[in-house]
Amino acid sequence: MIRTRALVGEALRSTGRHLLTTGALALIAALATAAVLLTTGNSYATEAAVIGSLDERGARVVVAYDHDGAAGIRMASVDSLSRTDAAEWFIGLGEAVDHHVDHELARATVGVRAVFGAFEDVVVPAAGRLPREGEAVLGERAARDAGLLDGIGALSAGGVDIPVVGVFRAEGPFDRLNDVALAVPDSAEGERQLRYLYGLAPAIGQIDVLADAMRAGVVASDPDLIRIEKPSAAADLERVISGELGSAARRSTTLILATSGLLILIVAIMVVGSRRRDVGRWRALGASRSAVVTGFVIEVVVPVVLGASVGALSAQLWNQAAHDFRNSWTFAGALVVDATLVAVAAAVAPAIAAASRDPVRVLRVP
Amino acid sequence: MHLAARGLQFAYRRGAERTIDDWTGAFAPGSVTALTGPSGSGKSTLLYLLALMLRPTAGTVEWDGRAVGDLPDAERALLRGTRAGFVFQDAMLDPAQTVLSNVLEGGLFSGLPRRSLVARANDLLERFGVDHRRGHRPGEVSGGQAQRVALCRALLGDPQVVFADEPTGNLDRSTADVVLHALRAHAARGATVVVATHDPLVVERCDGAVGLTTRAEDPA
């Protein structure tokens, strides 16, 4: 035990005495580790930026629709699907029914659709307030056409009046709602059919999952007549981008690690090769071959571990500051472990060669 | 320690002429014995065979009656580290370490606690008049001082046997006398000292001499 401690202590002291090689090993390890993490960070940031632009709401909306009303989608579908985790929200829209606006400034016809679910997630109030049961809001364009820009009025059809309490603005895939009014049905009115059922996937990569959930979970008289539309082009593009950027990052990582491994091997060979007299002396003083190998491995591994740790920590902090992103500490730790293994592998072979050399050749003076 | 060899044979390469050919001899405790002979006669080779640095191709090396020449490398290294000391011709100090660190290297594999080694190292440096150089590096001391430091390193673990390969080869007369006096003093305490040398003045100061005349391929 004393000998082992003495050996380890001497090897550690030796790393401090040979600052040039120690520094070189630490620097190589630090730069390699940092380069991998920074490359990964940049790749992630690039991927996130590209996918972020693809990940707009419009690229994540899946719609189930009943083209001619024959499928009989029940309004209970909204509640039923909302209880799953398949989407951020579900919204159902009924058939558009023409209503009249009788107003001193204008006389207009506005299509009114019953709306179910969290429609406040897709519209922005522009005037007035959002409707409660038995009330309606006008889309911006419909409000302009109807002369009800303040959102106060009434819509009539078949002798039934629906009070209008506000105006909304819808964007993206829901822009066409600006041409209609949305009315929240009175729950006492009973069953209503939906013509459109919208779901927003949490991420572009979960569009297919949402589509499957809607296909399975929609409540309808004839589900086979329901059509499901999903923005597959964006999802495909997201997969391609993730795949290509991921491959590029992996290739960079492999190249960096291979290059750094080679450099560490070269320095390790230099470390061992320049210490032939030391090896001869140690062998005479009682070092076994395994002790010589162990000493050299420690001299190479210690600065590599320290350098890799510093490099990993620096890169993590940089990524956090520059990209608001940080690789997992597990990944960073794995890189340090990888650098350690590379150092061991690089040091062992030259150390064994040095330890196996005839020490007398070095000790004897011709 | 009683040191002996029987029928020792050694060749640096298979098929080459034997550097040591069927050598038998013994070295008693408390004695200083010179291995003499012209250059290439195998003095150093025999020294290093006895010191378990080389493995004989035939024959035995015995330390205190135990055959040790064919032991595994780790066991031979352990014996060297715990029971032997070495003095080399050109001191063989590590230029990256201080004088004190170089001396302490002699106890690195002895298994002795570092604290006791440091105390003994300082005593030895003072005894040989180089204690004022303990913080200097080998490049900052003279050749004679370096060899005295090497002597301290060799004696640090109070070895039972000291192997010296041309210990006075690069020294002036007075420093050579210091080295020889130290080796004789250590032998007087019961240790066995074996000195490979071609210097007749060194041979004169030894208790006995073993002449080697075998010529062989120079392994260097």
Interface residues (C-beta under 8 A of the other chain):
Chain A: I2 R3 A6 L7 G9 E10 R13 S14 R17 H18 R277 D278 G280 R281 W282 R283 A284 L285 G286 A287 S288 R289 S290 A291 D358 P359 V360 R361 L363 R364 V365 P366
Chain B: Y12 S44 T45 Y48 A51 M53 L54 D73 A74 A77 L78 L79 R80 G81 T82 A84 F86 F88 Q89 D90 M92 D94 A96 Q97 S101 E105 G106 L108 F109 S110 G111 L112 P113 R114 R153 D165 E166 G169 D218 P219 A220
